[in-house]
């Protein structure tokens, strides 16, 4: 349960829905509701695809092949701590 909460908080911070909502409102001010819905759907699908691609490919390429130079910069600091687990 703790890991689920930690993952949710991490994704919430990365996606930043509160900040994106204000940008979306400013960009779609004065356009039709239909166009707003299309833009929201397109943006959601694009961001979801990017997150999935980075999650699965980065983990497979870097961790699966033993290349941990991106995860560990030589000083013992994990750049992507979440990905190491």
TORDRENVEX-98090 format. One record per atom (N, C-alpha, C): atom name; residue in three letters; x, y, z; residue number from 1. Coordinates in nm, 4 decimals. Layout:
BEGIN
{CA, ALA, {X, Y, Z}, NUM};
...
% end
This chain:
BEGIN
{N, UNK, {0.0821, -0.1194, 0.0000}, 1};
{CA, UNK, {0.0000, 0.0000, 0.0000}, 1};
{C, UNK, {0.0868, 0.1262, 0.0000}, 1};
{N, UNK, {0.1971, 0.1207, 0.0744}, 2};
{CA, UNK, {0.2863, 0.2366, 0.0816}, 2};
{C, UNK, {0.3498, 0.2645, -0.0547}, 2};
{N, UNK, {0.3888, 0.1582, -0.1255}, 3};
{CA, UNK, {0.4503, 0.1763, -0.2568}, 3};
{C, UNK, {0.3484, 0.2312, -0.3574}, 3};
{N, UNK, {0.2224, 0.1876, -0.3466}, 4};
{CA, UNK, {0.1181, 0.2398, -0.4339}, 4};
{C, UNK, {0.0983, 0.3890, -0.4120}, 4};
{N, UNK, {0.0961, 0.4308, -0.2870}, 5};
{CA, UNK, {0.0821, 0.5728, -0.2553}, 5};
{C, UNK, {0.2025, 0.6521, -0.3057}, 5};
{N, UNK, {0.3220, 0.5966, -0.2871}, 6};
{CA, UNK, {0.4430, 0.6637, -0.3332}, 6};
{C, UNK, {0.4429, 0.6773, -0.4857}, 6};
{N, UNK, {0.3988, 0.5738, -0.5555}, 7};
{CA, UNK, {0.3917, 0.5786, -0.7013}, 7};
{C, UNK, {0.2892, 0.6819, -0.7471}, 7};
{N, UNK, {0.1739, 0.6847, -0.6810}, 8};
{CA, UNK, {0.0709, 0.7828, -0.7163}, 8};
{C, UNK, {0.1217, 0.9255, -0.6962}, 8};
{N, UNK, {0.1865, 0.9513, -0.5854}, 9};
{CA, UNK, {0.2385, 1.0857, -0.5577}, 9};
{C, UNK, {0.3435, 1.1233, -0.6614}, 9};
{N, UNK, {0.4301, 1.0286, -0.6977}, 10};
{CA, UNK, {0.5325, 1.0564, -0.7984}, 10};
{C, UNK, {0.4692, 1.0913, -0.9320}, 10};
{N, UNK, {0.3716, 1.0129, -0.9760}, 11};
{CA, UNK, {0.3047, 1.0425, -1.1027}, 11};
{C, UNK, {0.2282, 1.1737, -1.0963}, 11};
{N, UNK, {0.1662, 1.2021, -0.9829}, 12};
{CA, UNK, {0.0942, 1.3277, -0.9662}, 12};
{C, UNK, {0.1892, 1.4465, -0.9819}, 12};
{N, UNK, {0.3074, 1.4341, -0.9259}, 13};
{CA, UNK, {0.4059, 1.5418, -0.9359}, 13};
{C, UNK, {0.4580, 1.5542, -1.0781}, 13};
{N, UNK, {0.4849, 1.4419, -1.1428}, 14};
{CA, UNK, {0.5382, 1.4449, -1.2792}, 14};
{C, UNK, {0.4358, 1.5033, -1.3765}, 14};
{N, UNK, {0.3115, 1.4613, -1.3649}, 15};
{CA, UNK, {0.2084, 1.5061, -1.4586}, 15};
{C, UNK, {0.1613, 1.6483, -1.4262}, 15};
{N, UNK, {0.1572, 1.6863, -1.3002}, 16};
{CA, UNK, {0.1202, 1.8202, -1.2548}, 16};
{C, UNK, {-0.0152, 1.8658, -1.3112}, 16};
{N, UNK, {-0.1229, 1.7978, -1.2728}, 17};
{CA, UNK, {-0.2533, 1.8323, -1.3301}, 17};
{C, UNK, {-0.3015, 1.9727, -1.2962}, 17};
{N, UNK, {-0.2654, 2.0249, -1.1820}, 18};
{CA, UNK, {-0.3091, 2.1593, -1.1442}, 18};
{C, UNK, {-0.2429, 2.2639, -1.2342}, 18};
{N, UNK, {-0.1144, 2.2492, -1.2569}, 19};
{CA, UNK, {-0.0434, 2.3419, -1.3454}, 19};
{C, UNK, {-0.0876, 2.3295, -1.4898}, 19};
{N, UNK, {-0.1107, 2.2064, -1.5338}, 20};
{CA, UNK, {-0.1544, 2.1842, -1.6714}, 20};
{C, UNK, {-0.2952, 2.2388, -1.6936}, 20};
{N, UNK, {-0.3812, 2.2294, -1.5933}, 21};
{CA, UNK, {-0.5184, 2.2801, -1.6078}, 21};
{C, UNK, {-0.5192, 2.4301, -1.6349}, 21};
{N, UNK, {-0.4335, 2.5042, -1.5660}, 22};
{CA, UNK, {-0.4298, 2.6492, -1.5899}, 22};
{C, UNK, {-0.3764, 2.6804, -1.7290}, 22};
{N, UNK, {-0.2770, 2.6064, -1.7734}, 23};
{CA, UNK, {-0.2237, 2.6266, -1.9086}, 23};
{C, UNK, {-0.3299, 2.5913, -2.0125}, 23};
{N, UNK, {-0.3999, 2.4810, -1.9888}, 24};
{CA, UNK, {-0.5050, 2.4379, -2.0822}, 24};
{C, UNK, {-0.6152, 2.5436, -2.0916}, 24};
{N, UNK, {-0.6564, 2.5979, -1.9776}, 25};
{CA, UNK, {-0.7613, 2.7010, -1.9796}, 25};
{C, UNK, {-0.7155, 2.8248, -2.0546}, 25};
{N, UNK, {-0.5898, 2.8633, -2.0381}, 26};
{CA, UNK, {-0.5395, 2.9813, -2.1078}, 26};
{C, UNK, {-0.5292, 2.9578, -2.2584}, 26};
{N, UNK, {-0.4893, 2.8361, -2.2966}, 27};
{CA, UNK, {-0.4721, 2.8063, -2.4394}, 27};
{C, UNK, {-0.6043, 2.7874, -2.5117}, 27};
{N, UNK, {-0.7079, 2.7450, -2.4401}, 28};
{CA, UNK, {-0.8353, 2.7164, -2.5060}, 28};
{C, UNK, {-0.9415, 2.8222, -2.4764}, 28};
{N, UNK, {-0.9005, 2.9342, -2.4261}, 29};
{CA, UNK, {-0.9954, 3.0418, -2.3960}, 29};
{C, UNK, {-1.0572, 3.0920, -2.5258}, 29};
{N, UNK, {-1.1884, 3.0893, -2.5315}, 30};
{CA, UNK, {-1.2584, 3.1426, -2.6474}, 30};
{C, UNK, {-1.2846, 3.0431, -2.7588}, 30};
{N, UNK, {-1.2472, 2.9181, -2.7426}, 31};
{CA, UNK, {-1.2755, 2.8188, -2.8461}, 31};
{C, UNK, {-1.3951, 2.7338, -2.8037}, 31};
{N, UNK, {-1.4477, 2.6577, -2.8962}, 32};
{CA, UNK, {-1.5680, 2.5783, -2.8680}, 32};
{C, UNK, {-1.5374, 2.4632, -2.7713}, 32};
{N, UNK, {-1.6408, 2.4158, -2.7057}, 33};
{CA, UNK, {-1.6272, 2.3035, -2.6120}, 33};
{C, UNK, {-1.5832, 2.1770, -2.6850}, 33};
{N, UNK, {-1.6295, 2.1599, -2.8076}, 34};
{CA, UNK, {-1.5894, 2.0427, -2.8862}, 34};
{C, UNK, {-1.4391, 2.0438, -2.9112}, 34};
{N, UNK, {-1.3855, 2.1605, -2.9481}, 35};
{CA, UNK, {-1.2419, 2.1719, -2.9720}, 35};
{C, UNK, {-1.1639, 2.1501, -2.8432}, 35};
{N, UNK, {-1.2144, 2.2006, -2.7306}, 36};
{CA, UNK, {-1.1488, 2.1786, -2.6016}, 36};
{C, UNK, {-1.1414, 2.0304, -2.5685}, 36};
{N, UNK, {-1.2506, 1.9587, -2.5923}, 37};
{CA, UNK, {-1.2522, 1.8148, -2.5647}, 37};
{C, UNK, {-1.1528, 1.7408, -2.6535}, 37};
{N, UNK, {-1.1460, 1.7795, -2.7814}, 38};
{CA, UNK, {-1.0499, 1.7167, -2.8724}, 38};
{C, UNK, {-0.9067, 1.7422, -2.8274}, 38};
{N, UNK, {-0.8780, 1.8648, -2.7874}, 39};
{CA, UNK, {-0.7432, 1.8972, -2.7405}, 39};
{C, UNK, {-0.7094, 1.8224, -2.6127}, 39};
{N, UNK, {-0.8052, 1.8121, -2.5216}, 40};
{CA, UNK, {-0.7816, 1.7406, -2.3958}, 40};
{C, UNK, {-0.7560, 1.5928, -2.4220}, 40};
{N, UNK, {-0.8336, 1.5327, -2.5093}, 41};
{CA, UNK, {-0.8146, 1.3910, -2.5419}, 41};
{C, UNK, {-0.6813, 1.3683, -2.6107}, 41};
{N, UNK, {-0.6476, 1.4521, -2.7061}, 42};
{CA, UNK, {-0.5204, 1.4381, -2.7778}, 42};
{C, UNK, {-0.4015, 1.4559, -2.6825}, 42};
{N, UNK, {-0.4099, 1.5527, -2.5948}, 43};
{CA, UNK, {-0.3022, 1.5738, -2.4987}, 43};
{C, UNK, {-0.2885, 1.4585, -2.4017}, 43};
{N, UNK, {-0.4010, 1.4054, -2.3542}, 44};
{CA, UNK, {-0.3980, 1.2926, -2.2617}, 44};
{C, UNK, {-0.3379, 1.1696, -2.3273}, 44};
{N, UNK, {-0.3785, 1.1413, -2.4493}, 45};
{CA, UNK, {-0.3242, 1.0253, -2.5198}, 45};
{C, UNK, {-0.1754, 1.0403, -2.5491}, 45};
{N, UNK, {-0.1337, 1.1597, -2.5865}, 46};
{CA, UNK, {0.0073, 1.1843, -2.6159}, 46};
{C, UNK, {0.0936, 1.1665, -2.4914}, 46};
{N, UNK, {0.0524, 1.2271, -2.3823}, 47};
{CA, UNK, {0.1300, 1.2163, -2.2582}, 47};
{C, UNK, {0.1316, 1.0729, -2.2068}, 47};
{N, UNK, {0.0191, 1.0040, -2.2166}, 48};
{CA, UNK, {0.0136, 0.8640, -2.1727}, 48};
{C, UNK, {0.1086, 0.7776, -2.2548}, 48};
{N, UNK, {0.1097, 0.7974, -2.3845}, 49};
{CA, UNK, {0.1995, 0.7208, -2.4709}, 49};
{C, UNK, {0.3450, 0.7479, -2.4366}, 49};
{N, UNK, {0.3799, 0.8730, -2.4144}, 50};
{CA, UNK, {0.5179, 0.9081, -2.3799}, 50};
{C, UNK, {0.5586, 0.8458, -2.2467}, 50};
{N, UNK, {0.4718, 0.8526, -2.1466}, 51};
{CA, UNK, {0.5034, 0.7926, -2.0169}, 51};
{C, UNK, {0.5216, 0.6416, -2.0266}, 51};
{N, UNK, {0.4327, 0.5747, -2.0989}, 52};
{CA, UNK, {0.4458, 0.4296, -2.1138}, 52};
{C, UNK, {0.5730, 0.3923, -2.1889}, 52};
{N, UNK, {0.6027, 0.4643, -2.2954}, 53};
{CA, UNK, {0.7235, 0.4346, -2.3726}, 53};
{C, UNK, {0.8475, 0.4516, -2.2864}, 53};
{N, UNK, {0.8577, 0.5633, -2.2166}, 54};
{CA, UNK, {0.9746, 0.5842, -2.1323}, 54};
{C, UNK, {0.9832, 0.4817, -2.0206}, 54};
{N, UNK, {0.8717, 0.4476, -1.9595}, 55};
{CA, UNK, {0.8738, 0.3520, -1.8496}, 55};
{C, UNK, {0.9225, 0.2158, -1.8955}, 55};
{N, UNK, {0.8614, 0.1622, -1.9999}, 56};
{CA, UNK, {0.8940, 0.0267, -2.0427}, 56};
{C, UNK, {1.0276, 0.0189, -2.1163}, 56};
{N, UNK, {1.0533, 0.1107, -2.2075}, 57};
{CA, UNK, {1.1783, 0.1038, -2.2827}, 57};
{C, UNK, {1.2992, 0.1389, -2.1979}, 57};
{N, UNK, {1.2900, 0.2411, -2.1146}, 58};
{CA, UNK, {1.4046, 0.2787, -2.0322}, 58};
{C, UNK, {1.4418, 0.1654, -1.9390}, 58};
{N, UNK, {1.3435, 0.1066, -1.8768}, 59};
{CA, UNK, {1.3698, -0.0042, -1.7848}, 59};
{C, UNK, {1.4306, -0.1229, -1.8596}, 59};
{N, UNK, {1.3774, -0.1547, -1.9746}, 60};
{CA, UNK, {1.4274, -0.2687, -2.0517}, 60};
{C, UNK, {1.5691, -0.2446, -2.1036}, 60};
{N, UNK, {1.5944, -0.1265, -2.1549}, 61};
{CA, UNK, {1.7255, -0.0965, -2.2127}, 61};
{C, UNK, {1.8324, -0.0851, -2.1045}, 61};
{N, UNK, {1.8065, -0.0083, -2.0013}, 62};
{CA, UNK, {1.9104, 0.0216, -1.9031}, 62};
{C, UNK, {1.9287, -0.0871, -1.7984}, 62};
{N, UNK, {1.8206, -0.1372, -1.7445}, 63};
{CA, UNK, {1.8322, -0.2347, -1.6367}, 63};
{C, UNK, {1.8438, -0.3759, -1.6928}, 63};
{N, UNK, {1.7667, -0.4075, -1.7949}, 64};
{CA, UNK, {1.7667, -0.5422, -1.8503}, 64};
{C, UNK, {1.8987, -0.5842, -1.9093}, 64};
{N, UNK, {1.9732, -0.4903, -1.9636}, 65};
{CA, UNK, {2.1021, -0.5210, -2.0245}, 65};
{C, UNK, {2.2196, -0.4975, -1.9310}, 65};
{N, UNK, {2.1933, -0.4619, -1.8090}, 66};
{CA, UNK, {2.3006, -0.4399, -1.7126}, 66};
{C, UNK, {2.3689, -0.3053, -1.7261}, 66};
{N, UNK, {2.3156, -0.2171, -1.8062}, 67};
{CA, UNK, {2.3742, -0.0840, -1.8224}, 67};
{C, UNK, {2.3174, 0.0078, -1.7155}, 67};
{N, UNK, {2.3849, 0.0146, -1.6030}, 68};
{CA, UNK, {2.3329, 0.0983, -1.4952}, 68};
{C, UNK, {2.4025, 0.2326, -1.4878}, 68};
{N, UNK, {2.4742, 0.2708, -1.5927}, 69};
{CA, UNK, {2.5454, 0.3983, -1.5889}, 69};
{C, UNK, {2.4502, 0.5168, -1.5883}, 69};
{N, UNK, {2.3291, 0.5007, -1.6400}, 70};
{CA, UNK, {2.2309, 0.6089, -1.6321}, 70};
{C, UNK, {2.1657, 0.6148, -1.4952}, 70};
{N, UNK, {2.1597, 0.5005, -1.4296}, 71};
{CA, UNK, {2.0945, 0.4950, -1.2995}, 71};
{C, UNK, {2.1893, 0.5324, -1.1870}, 71};
{N, UNK, {2.3161, 0.5073, -1.2055}, 72};
{CA, UNK, {2.4132, 0.5321, -1.0999}, 72};
{C, UNK, {2.5270, 0.6141, -1.1601}, 72};
{N, UNK, {2.5406, 0.7371, -1.1195}, 73};
{CA, UNK, {2.6369, 0.8271, -1.1823}, 73};
{C, UNK, {2.7785, 0.8123, -1.1285}, 73};
{N, UNK, {2.8094, 0.7032, -1.0614}, 74};
{CA, UNK, {2.9442, 0.6798, -1.0119}, 74};
{C, UNK, {2.9665, 0.7317, -0.8721}, 74};
{N, UNK, {2.8757, 0.8093, -0.8180}, 75};
{CA, UNK, {2.8891, 0.8632, -0.6836}, 75};
{C, UNK, {2.7947, 0.7935, -0.5875}, 75};
{N, UNK, {2.7285, 0.6894, -0.6346}, 76};
{CA, UNK, {2.6362, 0.6168, -0.5495}, 76};
{C, UNK, {2.4968, 0.6761, -0.5460}, 76};
{N, UNK, {2.4716, 0.7741, -0.6286}, 77};
{CA, UNK, {2.3387, 0.8365, -0.6311}, 77};
{C, UNK, {2.2607, 0.7760, -0.7453}, 77};
{N, UNK, {2.1437, 0.7252, -0.7166}, 78};
{CA, UNK, {2.0575, 0.6722, -0.8232}, 78};
{C, UNK, {1.9796, 0.7860, -0.8864}, 78};
{N, UNK, {2.0015, 0.8105, -1.0133}, 79};
{CA, UNK, {1.9296, 0.9190, -1.0805}, 79};
{C, UNK, {1.7816, 0.8860, -1.0894}, 79};
{N, UNK, {1.7514, 0.7600, -1.1167}, 80};
{CA, UNK, {1.6128, 0.7158, -1.1268}, 80};
{C, UNK, {1.5891, 0.6100, -1.0192}, 80};
{N, UNK, {1.5709, 0.6554, -0.8983}, 81};
{CA, UNK, {1.5573, 0.5655, -0.7850}, 81};
{C, UNK, {1.4372, 0.4755, -0.8012}, 81};
{N, UNK, {1.3281, 0.5270, -0.8485}, 82};
{CA, UNK, {1.2055, 0.4483, -0.8619}, 82};
{C, UNK, {1.2271, 0.3341, -0.9609}, 82};
{N, UNK, {1.3028, 0.3573, -1.0650}, 83};
{CA, UNK, {1.3232, 0.2572, -1.1675}, 83};
{C, UNK, {1.4112, 0.1412, -1.1185}, 83};
{N, UNK, {1.4903, 0.1618, -1.0141}, 84};
{CA, UNK, {1.5796, 0.0579, -0.9663}, 84};
{C, UNK, {1.5068, -0.0521, -0.8918}, 84};
{N, UNK, {1.3883, -0.0254, -0.8430}, 85};
{CA, UNK, {1.3173, -0.1261, -0.7626}, 85};
{C, UNK, {1.2419, -0.2194, -0.8469}, 85};
% end
